[in-house]
């Protein structure tokens, strides 16, 4: 875990920016000794967002499986995909 004081962010932004980009880890910023913000590179943030969206889809699929939602066989799924391709 990387922790930096808000003064470090204010006084040495370039260094903290480089740390965030190199480590691809969040940096916790404190103010008056208390947690205040979390800083991360755009690349790390976007990767995290993708992971969270994928996790949500997996959880939704698992819930549908538990609820015994209707499913398709492999051949049915292929046919639907072929229909979609032909519609485009």
N, C-alpha and C positions, 0 to 999 in steps of 0.2 A: 504494500500500500504506500503510495506516494502522498505525502502531506506537505503543503507549503503554506506559509503565512500570506495573507492578502498583501502585505508590504512587498513580499518577493514578487508577486504578480505585477504590482504597480512599478517596482523598481527594475525588474529584470524579466520583462515579458518574453523577450527573444529566447532566453534560456529555458523558461518554462514551456514555451511553445515547442521548442526542440525536444524536450523531454517527452511531452505528450505524443509527438509524432514518432519518435524513436521507440518508445515503450508500447505504444498503442494501448495504454492503460489509463484509467481515469486518475486525475490528480485532485486530491481533496484540498480545498482552500479554506483556511481558518481565518476568523476575524476575532480578535481579542481572546484567542485561545479556544474558541468554540467553532465547531463545524459550520460553514456558511454556504459554500458552493462546491460543485464538482465540475471540473474542466476536462474535456477530452478533445482529441483531434476529430475533424469531420469524418475522416476515413473510419476511425474506430466507432464513432457514433452511428454512421450509416450501416456498418457491419452489425452492430448491436441491434439496430432497428430491423434489419433483415432477419436476424436470428429470432427476434421476438415475434415477427409476423409468421415465420415458419413454425415456431413453437405453437402459436395460436391455431394454425391450420391443423397441426398434428393433434392437438387437444380436441379440436372440433371433430376430426375424423374418428378419434377414439371414442368420443361421446356418442357419435352416430352409431358406431359399432356396438357400444353397450346398449343403446336404445333400440338396437335391432332394426336400423333404417334399411330400406330396400337397397340392395346392391346389384351390380352387374357382373356377369361372367366376363371373362377375357374376350370372348368372341363378340359379345354384345357391346363391350366398350370399343372394340376395334370398329365395329359397324357404325357406331355413333360418331367416332372420329372421322371415318371415311365420309359420312354424310356431311359433317361440318366442313371438311376440306372441299368437297364438291360444291357446297353452298358459297364458298369464297370465290 
